[in-house]
Amino acid sequence: MKKFLLIALLSNFIFPLCIFAQQQINVFCFASDLPNSTLAFEDTGYYDRVLIDTVAYPGNIWQIGIPDKTILNSSNSTPFSIITDTVNPYPANNYSVFQLKIIDTAGTWWDIQVQLYYRMDSDSLHDGGMILTSQDNGLTWKNIQNDSTVSVSPFPALSPDTISALGQPGISGRVPGLSSAYWGNLEFGMMDENVNYQDADTVLIRFVFASDSITDSRDGWQIDDIYVYSMCEAVPGYDASSLIDIFPNPSAGDLTFVNKGKTPIERVSIHDMSGREVFSGQITSANIDLGFLPNGIYEAIFEGKENRIVKRITILH
C-alpha cells in the first residue's frame, strides 16, 4: 500500500484575517485554520498536511518527531519538527523529499508567502537541500533560487553555488553556523502574474535533501514553524513603508528605527503572524526593546497623525 501524508494548508473554509495599512497598496492576510497561521508540527491533527512519499522515494528519511542528534537536537517550538531522520545521521546516496500543497480559494489573495525556520548540518557544497515550487499542479518544478517569479529573503544569505548531490543551488554546510541553538530564517514569495492563485491546487512546495556517495555522519536538514499567508488588496496609493527604516533586521530584539517622513511617529504596535497584538507603546526614542519576544516574524505598525506604516521584522535570538 502506498504510504503518504497530504498537505492542504489553505482550503475553501479559510477566512482571511487582515492587517490594513493606510496609503499602502498591499497588506498581509493570514490563514486562520492553522493555530497562529503556523504549521508547527506539535498538533498531530495537522500531520495529514505533509506528504512524505516512501514509494516514489524508497530511501525517504524525512520524519516528524523529537530530534535527538548531535547538532540538530531540539526544535524551534518544542518538541516536534520535521527532520531528515530524528536520530540517525543521513546516509550516503540519499534523496529525500517532503511536499506541501497550498490551496488558495479565498478570492482576494493574489500571491503566496511562506516563512520557515531551518537548520542544516551537511558536507558543504556536496550534500544539502533545495526548495522547489510548482505553479501548474506538479507538471513542472522550479528551484526558488533560479525562479524570477519567486522573491527569496534568507537569513543567513544563501550561496549561489551548486550542490553536487543536487546539481542545483541550495542550502548546505552548517547553517546558520553559530551554534546548535541558532536557527536560520527563510522567507519566499510567489508572485507570478500568469498564475491565478484563486484556483485550488495551484501551488506545491517541495523540500529536497540529497547526499553524495561519501558517508559523512552529519545530521542533515531540520525545518520548523512554517508560516503560510498571502496578500490582499488594500487602500490604493503610494507605498508608505519606505518612510521607515528599521535595523538591524533580523535582530535579537534591540531595534532602531529611522523616520524619513515629515510627520512624527507617535505610537508603535507589534503583531504576531496571527494578527495578535503582542506589544504597543508611545514613541519616546528611536530605539525599541523587543528582546522579550520569542523567535518569529512580526508586523511593526508605526502610527502618526497622517500615516500608518507597516514594517516586517524578524526576532532571532
Backbone as CSV, one residue per row, in Angstrom:
resi,resn,N_x,N_y,N_z,CA_x,CA_y,CA_z,C_x,C_y,C_z
1,MET,0.850,-1.188,0.000,0.000,0.000,0.000,0.890,1.244,0.000
2,LYS,0.503,2.216,-0.763,1.302,3.438,-0.849,1.158,4.245,0.435
3,LYS,2.302,4.630,0.999,2.304,5.395,2.228,2.517,6.863,1.899
4,PHE,1.605,7.716,2.339,1.831,9.143,2.131,0.974,9.942,3.097
5,LEU,1.408,11.175,3.333,0.640,12.146,4.086,0.428,13.327,3.163
6,LEU,-0.707,13.984,3.230,-1.050,15.037,2.283,-1.257,16.349,3.002
7,ILE,-0.785,17.424,2.403,-0.957,18.747,2.988,-1.940,19.563,2.190
8,ALA,-2.803,20.310,2.870,-3.680,21.292,2.245,-3.742,22.469,3.194
9,LEU,-2.853,23.423,3.026,-2.682,24.487,4.012,-3.814,25.502,3.982
10,LEU,-4.366,25.740,2.813,-5.423,26.724,2.692,-6.603,26.075,1.994
11,SER,-7.806,26.144,2.533,-8.941,25.446,1.952,-10.122,26.381,1.749
12,ASN,-11.235,25.825,1.219,-12.420,26.619,0.953,-13.005,27.224,2.228
13,PHE,-12.646,26.705,3.399,-13.269,27.120,4.634,-12.405,28.102,5.410
14,ILE,-11.368,28.637,4.774,-10.480,29.588,5.441,-11.014,30.998,5.248
15,PHE,-11.029,31.770,6.308,-11.422,33.167,6.226,-10.208,34.014,6.551
16,PRO,-9.800,34.925,5.667,-8.573,35.687,5.895,-8.732,36.729,6.990
17,LEU,-7.661,36.876,7.782,-7.577,37.904,8.797,-6.554,38.910,8.321
18,CYS,-6.935,40.176,8.175,-6.080,41.164,7.511,-5.635,42.252,8.477
19,ILE,-4.407,42.739,8.266,-3.914,43.942,8.922,-3.795,45.004,7.837
20,PHE,-4.578,46.066,7.907,-4.587,47.070,6.848,-3.646,48.215,7.176
21,ALA,-3.079,48.818,6.146,-2.154,49.927,6.298,-2.586,51.065,5.391
22,GLN,-2.916,52.200,5.933,-3.316,53.325,5.122,-2.200,53.728,4.170
23,GLN,-2.607,54.119,2.966,-1.702,54.599,1.929,-0.733,53.523,1.467
24,GLN,-1.046,52.242,1.719,-0.279,51.148,1.172,-1.158,50.353,0.241
25,ILE,-0.588,49.865,-0.850,-1.360,49.121,-1.824,-1.654,47.716,-1.318
26,ASN,-0.711,47.096,-0.613,-0.865,45.701,-0.230,-0.773,45.532,1.281
27,VAL,-1.554,44.571,1.807,-1.478,44.234,3.220,-1.452,42.729,3.345
28,PHE,-1.080,42.231,4.517,-0.991,40.796,4.747,-2.342,40.229,5.147
29,CYS,-2.666,39.043,4.616,-3.850,38.297,5.012,-3.382,36.945,5.513
30,PHE,-3.834,36.555,6.686,-3.333,35.343,7.308,-4.386,34.250,7.285
31,ALA,-3.983,33.028,6.949,-4.890,31.893,7.018,-5.214,31.610,8.482
32,SER,-6.502,31.415,8.801,-6.892,31.264,10.198,-7.226,29.834,10.576
33,ASP,-7.043,28.851,9.691,-7.377,27.478,10.047,-6.256,26.794,10.810
34,LEU,-5.023,27.285,10.696,-3.898,26.739,11.446,-3.691,27.551,12.722
35,PRO,-3.283,26.920,13.805,-3.015,27.680,15.037,-1.951,28.742,14.787
36,ASN,-2.325,30.019,14.994,-1.408,31.140,14.749,-0.887,31.147,13.326
37,SER,-1.675,30.607,12.370,-1.293,30.573,10.954,0.013,29.823,10.734
38,THR,0.299,28.836,11.585,1.592,28.179,11.577,1.449,26.665,11.557
39,LEU,2.252,26.022,10.704,2.405,24.576,10.774,3.621,24.321,11.648
40,ALA,3.371,23.978,12.932,4.458,23.861,13.911,4.746,22.425,14.317
41,PHE,3.972,21.453,13.810,4.199,20.015,13.992,3.864,19.503,15.390
42,GLU,3.444,20.368,16.320,3.037,19.880,17.638,1.623,19.292,17.622
43,ASP,0.757,19.819,16.772,-0.631,19.359,16.705,-0.721,18.210,15.703
44,THR,-0.900,17.000,16.209,-0.936,15.826,15.320,-2.124,15.854,14.377
45,GLY,-3.111,16.685,14.657,-4.250,16.795,13.769,-3.918,17.408,12.423
46,TYR,-2.720,17.998,12.316,-2.301,18.632,11.067,-1.244,17.816,10.325
47,TYR,-0.954,16.606,10.789,0.049,15.793,10.118,-0.410,15.347,8.735
48,ASP,-1.721,15.364,8.473,-2.198,14.976,7.146,-1.920,16.052,6.106
49,ARG,-1.228,17.098,6.493,-0.908,18.180,5.564,0.508,18.089,5.020
50,VAL,1.196,17.033,5.350,2.574,16.848,4.898,2.668,15.548,4.109
51,LEU,3.183,15.621,2.894,3.344,14.439,2.051,4.780,13.929,2.143
52,ILE,4.961,12.758,2.755,6.258,12.081,2.792,6.070,10.767,2.052
53,ASP,6.422,10.750,0.784,6.143,9.614,-0.100,7.318,8.631,-0.063
54,THR,7.091,7.443,0.515,8.145,6.436,0.605,8.068,5.412,-0.527
55,VAL,7.135,5.602,-1.458,7.054,4.723,-2.634,7.859,5.309,-3.785
56,ALA,7.576,6.579,-4.126,8.353,7.241,-5.178,9.799,7.460,-4.742
57,TYR,10.006,7.606,-3.416,11.345,7.834,-2.861,11.578,6.797,-1.764
58,PRO,12.001,5.577,-2.110,12.118,4.475,-1.129,13.060,4.772,0.028
59,GLY,14.068,5.598,-0.195,15.010,5.923,0.878,14.660,7.183,1.627
60,ASN,13.409,7.623,1.513,12.986,8.886,2.117,13.171,8.855,3.634
61,ILE,13.982,9.772,4.162,14.270,9.768,5.605,13.627,10.943,6.336
62,TRP,12.789,11.733,5.661,12.086,12.802,6.369,11.164,12.186,7.415
63,GLN,11.199,12.739,8.641,10.347,12.272,9.727,9.861,13.464,10.549
64,ILE,8.665,13.334,11.096,8.161,14.302,12.068,8.327,13.695,13.454
65,GLY,9.025,14.399,14.333,9.235,13.844,15.661,10.113,14.734,16.508
66,ILE,10.616,14.175,17.587,11.506,14.888,18.507,12.952,14.619,18.093
67,PRO,13.704,15.628,17.676,15.079,15.400,17.222,16.004,15.017,18.366
68,ASP,16.862,14.045,18.106,17.822,13.585,19.111,19.140,13.295,18.408
69,LYS,19.795,14.365,17.974,21.036,14.241,17.220,22.129,15.073,17.875
70,THR,23.312,15.035,17.295,24.454,15.751,17.866,24.274,17.258,17.766
71,ILE,23.947,17.753,16.590,23.774,19.187,16.348,22.297,19.559,16.358
72,LEU,21.506,18.832,15.591,20.068,19.106,15.486,19.361,18.345,16.612
73,ASN,19.410,18.917,17.801,18.970,18.199,18.993,17.761,18.810,19.685
74,SER,17.109,19.798,19.046,15.907,20.393,19.617,15.127,21.073,18.504
75,SER,13.875,21.377,18.759,13.025,22.040,17.779,12.927,23.526,18.082
76,ASN,12.526,24.313,17.093,12.350,25.748,17.312,11.190,25.999,18.265
77,SER,10.069,25.310,18.039,8.974,25.293,19.001,8.820,23.841,19.443
78,THR,9.186,23.568,20.675,9.292,22.188,21.153,7.918,21.528,21.269
79,PRO,7.882,20.172,21.158,9.063,19.313,20.990,9.300,18.851,19.547
80,PHE,8.314,19.035,18.621,8.390,18.375,17.320,8.848,19.308,16.202
81,SER,9.477,18.710,15.203,9.818,19.383,13.953,9.901,18.312,12.878
82,ILE,10.159,18.719,11.631,10.370,17.756,10.559,11.851,17.755,10.222
83,ILE,12.441,16.551,10.103,13.891,16.435,10.045,14.273,15.188,9.261
84,THR,15.468,15.207,8.666,15.970,14.034,7.949,16.453,12.998,8.955
85,ASP,15.495,12.211,9.456,15.677,11.188,10.493,15.884,11.868,11.846
86,THR,15.067,11.506,12.804,15.124,12.147,14.121,16.334,11.719,14.945
87,VAL,16.945,10.574,14.593,18.028,10.026,15.420,19.326,9.831,14.642
88,ASN,19.264,9.227,13.467,20.466,8.793,12.759,21.011,9.858,11.807
89,PRO,22.313,9.848,11.560,22.881,10.704,10.513,22.312,10.299,9.154
90,TYR,22.299,11.235,8.222,21.792,10.875,6.897,22.791,9.952,6.187
91,PRO,22.297,8.999,5.416,23.192,8.053,4.744,23.742,8.621,3.442
92,ALA,24.701,7.926,2.858,25.221,8.291,1.539,24.188,7.934,0.467
93,ASN,24.291,8.620,-0.671,23.431,8.359,-1.834,21.948,8.433,-1.478
94,ASN,21.610,9.422,-0.682,20.220,9.573,-0.258,19.528,10.675,-1.051
95,TYR,18.235,10.479,-1.311,17.412,11.505,-1.962,16.050,11.474,-1.281
96,SER,15.784,12.480,-0.449,14.568,12.514,0.361,13.752,13.755,0.048
97,VAL,12.424,13.588,0.051,11.517,14.663,-0.356,10.309,14.699,0.569
98,PHE,9.924,15.910,0.998,8.563,16.073,1.519,7.930,17.270,0.831
99,GLN,6.611,17.259,0.768,5.901,18.201,-0.092,4.738,18.848,0.643
100,LEU,4.561,20.145,0.431,3.425,20.900,0.940,2.519,21.271,-0.223
101,LYS,1.232,21.232,0.003,0.264,21.624,-1.019,-0.565,22.783,-0.505
102,ILE,-0.565,23.892,-1.229,-1.287,25.089,-0.808,-2.493,25.286,-1.717
103,ILE,-3.677,25.387,-1.109,-4.906,25.635,-1.855,-5.410,27.012,-1.465
104,ASP,-5.470,27.931,-2.405,-5.883,29.302,-2.138,-7.187,29.576,-2.885
105,THR,-8.284,29.604,-2.155,-9.575,29.900,-2.768,-10.296,31.018,-2.034
106,ALA,-9.541,31.844,-1.310,-10.164,32.897,-0.514,-10.787,33.981,-1.375
107,GLY,-10.296,34.136,-2.610,-10.933,35.069,-3.531,-10.296,36.434,-3.610
108,THR,-9.584,36.863,-2.551,-8.965,38.187,-2.566,-7.447,38.112,-2.610
109,TRP,-6.886,36.916,-2.516,-5.427,36.776,-2.435,-4.829,36.698,-3.821
110,TRP,-3.662,37.272,-3.973,-3.054,37.275,-5.304,-1.608,36.811,-5.293
111,ASP,-1.078,36.391,-4.162,0.215,35.728,-4.149,0.317,34.874,-2.889
112,ILE,1.382,34.086,-2.799,1.585,33.198,-1.667,2.924,33.540,-1.014
113,GLN,2.932,33.679,0.307,4.139,33.948,1.067,4.386,32.794,2.039
114,VAL,5.621,32.338,2.113,5.994,31.248,3.010,7.208,31.675,3.830
115,GLN,7.159,31.445,5.134,8.289,31.720,6.015,8.520,30.492,6.886
116,LEU,9.778,30.186,7.139,10.079,28.997,7.934,11.421,29.160,8.652
117,TYR,11.603,28.347,9.683,12.889,28.264,10.383,13.559,26.945,10.013
118,TYR,14.877,26.972,9.891,15.584,25.758,9.492,16.999,25.738,10.069
119,ARG,17.557,24.518,10.137,18.971,24.316,10.451,19.506,23.228,9.519
120,MET,20.762,23.329,9.178,21.396,22.382,8.268,22.754,21.972,8.819
121,ASP,23.043,20.681,8.758,24.376,20.169,9.093,24.738,19.136,8.032
122,SER,25.500,19.572,7.027,25.833,18.692,5.901,27.222,19.013,5.382
123,ASP,27.722,18.155,4.505,29.012,18.379,3.862,28.847,19.508,2.849
124,SER,29.482,20.645,3.126,29.267,21.856,2.338,29.552,21.649,0.852
125,LEU,28.611,22.065,0.033,28.650,22.031,-1.434,28.587,20.612,-2.006
126,HIS,28.527,19.611,-1.145,28.376,18.227,-1.611,26.998,17.676,-1.280
127,ASP,26.566,17.823,-0.027,25.251,17.376,0.404,24.443,18.603,0.838
128,GLY,23.133,18.543,0.676,22.321,19.679,1.106,20.897,19.601,0.607
129,GLY,20.192,20.728,0.734,18.785,20.759,0.389,18.435,21.901,-0.530
130,MET,17.318,21.760,-1.208,16.783,22.821,-2.049,15.268,22.833,-1.923
131,ILE,14.668,23.964,-2.276,13.218,24.128,-2.234,12.723,24.378,-3.656
132,LEU,11.768,23.581,-4.079,11.184,23.695,-5.407,9.720,24.093,-5.285
133,THR,9.228,24.838,-6.259,7.806,25.169,-6.292,7.240,24.788,-7.648
134,SER,5.969,24.439,-7.642,5.242,24.157,-8.876,3.955,24.957,-8.873
135,GLN,3.733,25.701,-9.935,2.533,26.519,-10.058,1.592,25.965,-11.132
136,ASP,1.850,24.704,-11.558,0.967,24.055,-12.539,0.614,22.634,-12.084
137,ASN,0.382,22.490,-10.761,-0.035,21.215,-10.186,0.968,20.089,-10.405
138,GLY,2.254,20.414,-10.349,3.289,19.398,-10.383,3.803,19.022,-11.758
139,LEU,3.337,19.672,-12.819,3.841,19.362,-14.157,5.279,19.816,-14.318
140,THR,5.590,20.984,-13.800,6.958,21.496,-13.850,7.336,22.026,-12.470
141,TRP,8.642,21.961,-12.159,9.154,22.416,-10.874,10.302,23.383,-11.090
142,LYS,10.393,24.416,-10.232,11.468,25.398,-10.318,12.109,25.582,-8.949
143,ASN,13.428,25.649,-8.945,14.186,25.955,-7.741,13.950,27.424,-7.385
144,ILE,13.626,27.726,-6.124,13.324,29.111,-5.753,14.516,30.034,-5.970
145,GLN,15.734,29.466,-6.011,16.915,30.298,-6.232,17.148,30.588,-7.714
146,ASN,16.391,29.925,-8.577,16.527,30.161,-10.018,15.283,30.769,-10.649
147,ASP,14.216,30.939,-9.884,12.925,31.341,-10.421,12.735,32.838,-10.246
148,SER,12.606,33.562,-11.338,12.466,35.021,-11.291,11.118,35.459,-10.721
149,THR,10.128,34.549,-10.657,8.819,34.894,-10.096,8.760,34.674,-8.590
150,VAL,9.863,34.197,-8.006,9.924,33.951,-6.564,10.940,34.895,-5.939
151,SER,10.511,35.652,-4.937,11.424,36.523,-4.193,11.865,35.800,-2.934
152,VAL,13.174,35.754,-2.696,13.736,34.997,-1.583,14.446,35.947,-0.629
153,SER,14.102,35.862,0.672,14.729,36.690,1.695,15.262,35.775,2.794
154,PRO,16.503,35.316,2.670,17.045,34.380,3.663,17.902,35.065,4.721
155,PHE,18.011,34.433,5.880,18.985,34.815,6.898,19.516,33.535,7.536
156,PRO,20.786,33.223,7.406,21.783,33.974,6.643,21.583,33.822,5.142
157,ALA,22.389,34.543,4.344,22.249,34.525,2.898,22.523,33.139,2.330
158,LEU,21.818,32.799,1.249,22.032,31.528,0.577,23.156,31.658,-0.448
159,SER,23.917,30.587,-0.600,25.003,30.581,-1.570,24.455,30.261,-2.960
160,PRO,24.958,30.941,-4.003,24.531,30.620,-5.365,25.247,29.404,-5.941
161,ASP,26.187,28.831,-5.178,26.980,27.712,-5.682,26.133,26.448,-5.801
162,THR,26.515,25.601,-6.747,25.814,24.346,-6.983,26.216,23.297,-5.948
163,ILE,25.239,22.570,-5.415,25.483,21.450,-4.517,25.582,20.195,-5.379
164,SER,26.695,19.485,-5.293,26.974,18.404,-6.238,25.919,17.303,-6.208
165,ALA,25.397,16.937,-5.038,24.404,15.865,-4.947,23.072,16.254,-5.575
166,LEU,22.827,17.559,-5.702,21.582,18.051,-6.282,21.736,18.499,-7.725
167,GLY,22.934,18.959,-8.072,23.135,19.539,-9.399,22.498,20.901,-9.538
168,GLN,22.129,21.524,-8.422,21.472,22.827,-8.414,21.901,23.588,-7.161
169,PRO,21.690,24.911,-7.138,21.996,25.664,-5.916,21.008,25.330,-4.813
170,GLY,21.439,25.466,-3.561,20.571,25.168,-2.434,21.235,25.550,-1.130
171,ILE,20.907,24.840,-0.070,21.413,25.103,1.272,22.320,23.953,1.685
172,SER,23.520,24.254,2.158,24.430,23.197,2.592,25.383,23.730,3.649
173,GLY,26.134,22.803,4.257,27.089,23.192,5.283,26.436,23.251,6.651
174,ARG,27.016,24.023,7.554,26.472,24.236,8.891,25.723,25.568,8.879
175,VAL,24.398,25.518,8.863,23.578,26.725,8.782,22.644,26.756,9.988
176,PRO,22.575,27.902,10.736,23.198,29.173,10.404,24.668,29.284,10.756
177,GLY,25.247,28.296,11.419,26.689,28.286,11.612,27.165,28.837,12.937
178,LEU,26.273,29.403,13.753,26.699,29.995,15.017,26.816,28.939,16.109
179,SER,25.755,28.204,16.339,25.756,27.092,17.279,24.474,26.329,17.062
180,SER,24.331,25.198,17.747,23.129,24.392,17.579,21.890,25.096,18.111
181,ALA,22.061,26.162,18.883,20.912,26.863,19.461,20.302,27.873,18.496
182,TYR,20.990,28.202,17.420,20.519,29.223,16.497,19.809,28.589,15.301
183,TRP,18.885,29.363,14.719,18.111,28.902,13.569,18.229,29.912,12.439
184,GLY,18.284,29.393,11.207,18.181,30.251,10.047,16.718,30.560,9.777
185,ASN,16.481,31.659,9.079,15.127,32.057,8.717,15.058,32.251,7.206
186,LEU,14.061,31.653,6.584,13.923,31.743,5.136,12.509,32.165,4.790
187,GLU,12.392,33.191,3.976,11.100,33.666,3.502,11.127,33.722,1.981
188,PHE,10.075,33.236,1.351,9.988,33.381,-0.098,8.541,33.608,-0.508
189,GLY,8.382,34.421,-1.539,7.046,34.766,-2.025,6.917,34.458,-3.493
190,MET,5.786,33.876,-3.866,5.494,33.544,-5.260,4.485,34.543,-5.797
191,MET,4.858,35.262,-6.835,4.021,36.330,-7.345,4.113,36.358,-8.868
192,ASP,3.544,35.336,-9.510,3.581,35.197,-10.958,2.287,35.742,-11.538
193,GLU,2.370,36.789,-12.371,1.175,37.402,-12.944,0.415,36.448,-13.858
194,ASN,1.069,35.382,-14.317,0.412,34.440,-15.219,-0.324,33.324,-14.477
195,VAL,-0.267,33.329,-13.133,-0.898,32.273,-12.344,-2.103,32.845,-11.615
196,ASN,-3.226,32.153,-11.661,-4.416,32.529,-10.907,-4.389,31.822,-9.566
197,TYR,-3.952,32.522,-8.518,-3.812,31.906,-7.212,-5.152,31.661,-6.524
198,GLN,-6.252,32.115,-7.126,-7.549,31.869,-6.540,-8.080,30.483,-6.908
199,ASP,-7.393,29.781,-7.813,-7.778,28.417,-8.153,-7.179,27.442,-7.153
200,ALA,-7.946,26.398,-6.832,-7.457,25.396,-5.883,-6.329,24.571,-6.497
201,ASP,-5.524,23.933,-5.641,-4.447,23.026,-6.050,-3.461,23.692,-6.998
202,THR,-3.128,24.946,-6.730,-2.286,25.692,-7.659,-0.813,25.597,-7.306
203,VAL,-0.482,25.698,-6.030,0.923,25.820,-5.640,1.352,24.618,-4.801
204,LEU,2.440,23.983,-5.241,3.064,22.904,-4.482,4.469,23.341,-4.097
205,ILE,4.898,22.962,-2.900,6.245,23.289,-2.428,6.922,21.989,-2.033
206,ARG,8.095,21.755,-2.584,8.814,20.503,-2.357,10.169,20.787,-1.719
207,PHE,10.466,20.082,-0.629,11.734,20.215,0.078,12.554,18.958,-0.201
208,VAL,13.716,19.136,-0.830,14.536,18.014,-1.292,15.881,18.031,-0.576
209,PHE,16.252,16.894,-0.013,17.587,16.738,0.566,18.301,15.607,-0.164
210,ALA,19.573,15.815,-0.512,20.336,14.791,-1.235,21.764,14.730,-0.711
211,SER,22.344,13.527,-0.754,23.737,13.325,-0.343,24.489,12.583,-1.439
212,ASP,25.810,12.759,-1.469,26.624,12.080,-2.466,27.039,10.696,-1.955
213,SER,28.033,10.101,-2.584,28.406,8.710,-2.283,29.305,8.554,-1.048
214,ILE,29.670,9.670,-0.412,30.567,9.621,0.740,29.772,9.763,2.035
215,THR,29.992,8.864,2.988,29.327,8.928,4.291,30.035,9.940,5.180
216,ASP,29.285,10.911,5.708,29.886,11.994,6.479,29.461,12.025,7.938
217,SER,28.484,11.203,8.343,27.992,11.161,9.723,27.554,12.538,10.210
218,ARG,26.784,13.221,9.378,26.231,14.530,9.745,24.708,14.429,9.920
219,ASP,24.122,15.475,10.500,22.724,15.406,10.940,21.702,15.649,9.839
220,GLY,22.026,16.490,8.838,21.088,16.724,7.752,20.338,18.038,7.868
221,TRP,19.026,18.021,7.562,18.213,19.232,7.433,17.032,19.144,8.392
222,GLN,16.750,20.240,9.077,15.642,20.329,10.018,14.826,21.580,9.736
223,ILE,13.501,21.461,9.751,12.597,22.578,9.440,11.510,22.623,10.499
224,ASP,11.112,23.850,10.886,10.063,24.001,11.893,9.318,25.316,11.672
225,ASP,8.118,25.401,12.224,7.310,26.628,12.247,7.171,27.249,10.861
226,ILE,6.393,26.619,10.015,6.164,27.093,8.655,4.937,28.004,8.650
227,TYR,5.144,29.292,8.360,4.054,30.250,8.245,3.609,30.309,6.783
228,VAL,2.306,30.311,6.554,1.768,30.449,5.198,0.713,31.537,5.208
229,TYR,0.876,32.531,4.367,-0.100,33.606,4.279,-0.062,34.180,2.878
230,SER,-0.858,35.221,2.647,-0.926,35.793,1.311,-1.064,37.298,1.433
231,MET,-1.323,37.941,0.310,-1.521,39.380,0.269,-2.922,39.650,-0.257
232,CYS,-3.550,40.712,0.236,-4.828,41.121,-0.335,-4.764,42.594,-0.676
233,GLU,-5.688,43.049,-1.463,-5.676,44.432,-1.937,-6.220,45.351,-0.862
234,ALA,-5.552,46.471,-0.655,-5.991,47.423,0.358,-6.212,48.790,-0.274
235,VAL,-5.958,49.846,0.485,-6.233,51.200,0.014,-5.248,51.602,-1.068
236,PRO,-5.698,52.023,-2.261,-4.772,52.455,-3.309,-3.973,53.666,-2.848
237,GLY,-2.755,53.798,-3.368,-1.923,54.932,-3.027,-0.464,54.578,-3.121
238,TYR,0.376,55.369,-2.537,1.791,55.079,-2.595,2.182,54.152,-1.464
239,ASP,3.367,53.577,-1.568,3.853,52.642,-0.555,4.544,53.431,0.542
240,ALA,3.838,53.641,1.662,4.369,54.462,2.743,5.426,53.748,3.564
241,SER,5.599,52.441,3.348,6.556,51.694,4.168,7.981,52.196,3.991
242,SER,8.272,52.848,2.864,9.626,53.354,2.620,9.970,54.533,3.532
243,LEU,8.986,55.065,4.244,9.245,56.195,5.131,9.881,55.782,6.449
244,ILE,9.932,54.472,6.725,10.527,53.963,7.963,11.621,52.954,7.614
245,ASP,12.804,53.130,8.203,13.870,52.137,8.127,14.061,51.526,9.511
246,ILE,14.249,50.206,9.566,14.478,49.508,10.821,15.763,48.694,10.711
247,PHE,16.625,48.781,11.725,17.862,47.999,11.727,18.272,47.711,13.169
248,PRO,19.010,46.621,13.432,19.249,45.537,12.475,17.980,44.710,12.306
249,ASN,17.853,44.042,11.206,16.682,43.215,10.940,17.086,42.066,10.029
250,PRO,17.209,40.841,10.571,16.760,40.321,11.859,17.541,40.898,13.036
251,SER,16.926,40.751,14.227,17.515,41.306,15.432,17.191,40.400,16.616
252,ALA,18.062,40.447,17.629,17.782,39.736,18.877,16.742,40.466,19.705
253,GLY,16.346,41.666,19.281,15.301,42.399,19.976,15.563,43.878,20.148
254,ASP,16.828,44.308,20.056,17.174,45.718,20.212,17.128,46.386,18.840
255,LEU,16.029,47.086,18.534,15.800,47.657,17.215,15.910,49.174,17.244
256,THR,16.400,49.726,16.157,16.438,51.174,15.960,15.662,51.505,14.691
257,PHE,14.840,52.544,14.748,14.099,52.935,13.544,14.418,54.382,13.178
258,VAL,14.342,54.640,11.889,14.591,55.980,11.358,13.348,56.422,10.604
259,ASN,12.775,57.537,11.017,11.598,58.104,10.358,12.053,59.090,9.284
260,LYS,11.848,58.730,8.014,12.266,59.590,6.909,11.137,60.492,6.413
261,GLY,9.975,60.388,7.052,8.849,61.229,6.674,8.863,62.561,7.393
262,LYS,7.931,63.431,7.018,7.847,64.753,7.623,6.981,64.765,8.881
263,THR,6.125,63.725,9.027,5.213,63.659,10.168,5.804,62.790,11.275
264,PRO,5.843,63.272,12.509,6.391,62.468,13.610,5.600,61.172,13.807
265,ILE,6.312,60.137,14.222,5.684,58.875,14.598,5.385,58.934,16.097
266,GLU,4.141,58.649,16.457,3.722,58.801,17.845,3.564,57.482,18.590
267,ARG,3.296,56.399,17.849,2.966,55.145,18.519,3.419,53.972,17.664
268,VAL,3.779,52.871,18.316,4.138,51.652,17.597,3.424,50.478,18.252
269,SER,2.971,49.526,17.436,2.412,48.280,17.948,3.019,47.127,17.167
270,ILE,3.195,45.992,17.829,3.803,44.807,17.223,2.752,43.696,17.217
271,HIS,2.621,43.024,16.072,1.645,41.948,15.922,2.348,40.680,15.463
272,ASP,1.915,39.531,16.007,2.467,38.269,15.539,1.774,37.852,14.248
273,MET,2.111,36.661,13.724,1.633,36.265,12.414,0.152,35.913,12.391
274,SER,-0.491,35.823,13.549,-1.938,35.607,13.581,-2.700,36.916,13.657
275,GLY,-1.968,38.050,13.737,-2.596,39.358,13.871,-2.765,39.806,15.306
276,ARG,-2.356,38.982,16.282,-2.498,39.310,17.701,-1.466,40.353,18.117
277,GLU,-1.915,41.404,18.797,-1.000,42.433,19.281,-0.210,41.904,20.472
278,VAL,1.123,41.964,20.378,1.989,41.462,21.444,2.733,42.587,22.154
279,PHE,2.667,43.800,21.600,3.331,44.943,22.220,2.743,46.220,21.630
280,SER,2.627,47.251,22.461,2.244,48.568,21.960,2.760,49.623,22.929
281,GLY,3.020,50.813,22.411,3.508,51.871,23.282,3.728,53.169,22.522
282,GLN,3.868,54.242,23.268,4.157,55.546,22.691,5.640,55.624,22.312
283,ILE,5.942,56.346,21.262,7.318,56.528,20.807,7.991,57.616,21.637
284,THR,9.029,57.247,22.376,9.779,58.225,23.160,11.232,58.325,22.712
285,SER,11.685,57.359,21.890,13.045,57.393,21.355,13.067,56.586,20.069
286,ALA,14.229,56.530,19.432,14.366,55.788,18.176,14.677,54.320,18.410
287,ASN,14.694,53.895,19.668,15.023,52.507,19.994,13.816,51.787,20.576
288,ILE,13.672,50.521,20.196,12.598,49.673,20.709,13.223,48.383,21.212
289,ASP,12.916,48.005,22.432,13.435,46.766,23.008,12.355,45.689,22.912
290,LEU,12.565,44.714,22.017,11.631,43.606,21.842,12.292,42.275,22.194
291,GLY,13.301,42.341,23.033,14.036,41.140,23.397,13.215,40.103,24.126
292,PHE,12.059,40.497,24.652,11.194,39.559,25.380,10.383,38.679,24.437
293,LEU,10.330,39.025,23.153,9.527,38.253,22.207,10.269,36.986,21.782
294,PRO,9.542,35.899,21.560,10.184,34.677,21.047,10.576,34.833,19.593
295,ASN,11.439,33.962,19.098,11.821,33.975,17.695,10.575,33.947,16.822
296,GLY,10.600,34.748,15.769,9.447,34.750,14.876,9.433,35.954,13.962
297,ILE,8.426,35.977,13.096,8.187,37.086,12.162,7.055,37.931,12.724
298,TYR,7.225,39.233,12.732,6.226,40.137,13.303,5.977,41.318,12.365
299,GLU,4.820,41.967,12.558,4.500,43.204,11.865,4.593,44.358,12.864
300,ALA,5.427,45.361,12.551,5.535,46.574,13.356,4.710,47.660,12.680
301,ILE,3.731,48.190,13.388,2.849,49.223,12.836,3.178,50.550,13.506
302,PHE,3.699,51.498,12.720,4.058,52.822,13.208,2.940,53.792,12.828
303,GLU,2.493,54.581,13.822,1.364,55.475,13.579,1.715,56.912,13.934
304,GLY,1.333,57.808,13.032,1.424,59.238,13.260,0.090,59.877,12.929
305,LYS,0.070,61.186,12.810,-1.182,61.874,12.514,-1.635,61.641,11.078
306,GLU,-0.690,61.373,10.156,-1.044,61.235,8.754,-0.796,59.834,8.195
307,ASN,0.116,59.088,8.785,0.494,57.785,8.231,0.296,56.665,9.240
308,ARG,0.042,55.480,8.709,0.050,54.240,9.485,0.878,53.249,8.674
309,ILE,2.118,53.041,9.087,3.113,52.352,8.269,3.402,50.976,8.860
310,VAL,3.392,49.963,7.995,3.619,48.586,8.425,4.985,48.113,7.934
311,LYS,5.801,47.606,8.844,7.104,47.037,8.505,7.185,45.628,9.077
312,ARG,7.832,44.732,8.350,8.023,43.360,8.805,9.373,43.232,9.500
313,ILE,9.391,42.602,10.670,10.632,42.414,11.418,10.776,40.949,11.799
314,THR,12.018,40.526,11.993,12.320,39.165,12.418,13.081,39.203,13.728
315,ILE,12.568,38.506,14.749,13.272,38.354,16.021,13.972,37.009,16.008
316,LEU,15.291,37.038,16.194,16.101,35.820,16.155,17.159,35.912,17.243
317,HIS,16.934,35.212,18.344,17.868,35.271,19.489,19.095,34.399,19.238
